[in-house]
Amino acid sequence: MYRSRAAIKTLIAIIILLIVHFQYRLWLGDASVSQISDYRERLDTLTKEAQEKKERNDSLYAEVLDLRRGLETIEERARYELGMIKENETFFQVLE
């Protein structure tokens, strides 16, 4: 009878130790709840940055394609950014 009580006490002690061990790992150890939360936040930040950079790259790529297509785009940029006009053209500036 004493052997079975001792065995039960040992088993209960082992179970308690395992529970304590797993609780420690869950809250404080590697891959704990807080660490996983930090990783998720970092992943969200990196995902947003990647999306912004992708949009910027797409915009630049579209601009490069426009520049490769022809002189119309170059002419438009020269007019807008440099204020250039063609020969025999009259420039009117409208102020609002």
C-alpha positions as CSV (number, residue, x, y, z in Angstrom):
1,M,0.0,0.0,0.0
2,Y,2.9,2.3,0.8
3,R,4.4,1.7,-2.5
4,S,1.3,2.7,-4.4
5,R,1.0,6.0,-2.4
6,A,4.7,6.7,-3.0
7,A,4.3,6.0,-6.7
8,I,1.2,8.3,-6.9
9,K,3.1,11.1,-5.1
10,T,6.0,10.7,-7.4
11,L,3.7,10.8,-10.4
12,I,1.9,13.9,-9.1
13,A,5.3,15.6,-8.5
14,I,6.4,14.7,-12.0
15,I,3.2,16.1,-13.5
16,I,3.5,19.3,-11.5
17,L,7.1,19.7,-12.6
18,L,6.1,19.2,-16.2
19,I,3.3,21.8,-15.9
20,V,5.6,24.3,-14.3
21,H,8.2,23.6,-17.0
22,F,5.7,24.1,-19.9
23,Q,4.2,27.2,-18.3
24,Y,7.7,28.7,-18.0
25,R,8.4,28.0,-21.7
26,L,5.0,29.4,-22.7
27,W,5.4,32.7,-20.9
28,L,9.2,33.3,-20.6
29,G,11.2,30.8,-22.7
30,D,12.1,30.6,-26.4
31,A,9.1,31.1,-28.7
32,S,7.1,32.5,-25.8
33,V,3.8,34.4,-26.3
34,S,5.4,37.8,-26.0
35,Q,8.2,36.9,-28.4
36,I,5.7,35.6,-31.0
37,S,3.8,38.8,-30.6
38,D,6.9,40.8,-31.3
39,Y,7.7,38.7,-34.3
40,R,4.2,39.3,-35.7
41,E,4.5,43.0,-35.3
42,R,7.9,43.0,-37.0
43,L,6.5,40.9,-39.8
44,D,3.6,43.4,-40.3
45,T,6.0,46.3,-40.4
46,L,8.2,44.5,-43.0
47,T,5.2,43.6,-45.0
48,K,4.0,47.2,-45.2
49,E,7.5,48.4,-46.1
50,A,7.7,45.8,-48.9
51,Q,4.3,46.8,-50.2
52,E,5.3,50.5,-50.3
53,K,8.6,49.7,-52.1
54,K,6.8,47.4,-54.6
55,E,4.3,50.2,-55.4
56,R,7.2,52.7,-55.8
57,N,9.1,50.2,-58.1
58,D,5.9,49.7,-60.2
59,S,5.6,53.4,-60.6
60,L,9.2,53.8,-61.6
61,Y,8.9,50.9,-64.0
62,A,5.9,52.4,-65.6
63,E,7.8,55.7,-66.0
64,V,10.7,53.9,-67.6
65,L,8.4,52.2,-70.0
66,D,6.8,55.6,-70.9
67,L,10.3,57.0,-71.5
68,R,11.2,54.1,-73.7
69,R,8.1,54.4,-75.8
70,G,8.7,57.6,-77.4
71,L,9.4,61.3,-77.6
72,E,5.9,62.3,-76.4
73,T,6.7,61.5,-72.8
74,I,10.1,63.2,-73.0
75,E,8.5,66.3,-74.6
76,E,5.8,66.3,-71.8
77,R,8.4,66.1,-69.1
78,A,10.5,68.9,-70.7
79,R,7.5,71.1,-70.9
80,Y,6.3,70.4,-67.4
81,E,9.6,70.3,-65.5
82,L,11.8,72.6,-67.6
83,G,9.2,75.0,-69.0
84,M,10.3,74.4,-72.6
85,I,8.2,75.4,-75.6
86,K,8.4,74.5,-79.3
87,E,9.4,77.0,-82.0
88,N,6.5,79.2,-83.2
89,E,4.5,78.4,-80.0
90,T,3.2,81.0,-77.7
91,F,3.4,80.4,-73.9
92,F,0.5,81.5,-71.7
93,Q,0.7,81.1,-68.0
94,V,-2.6,81.1,-66.1
95,L,-2.4,82.1,-62.5
96,E,-5.3,81.1,-60.2
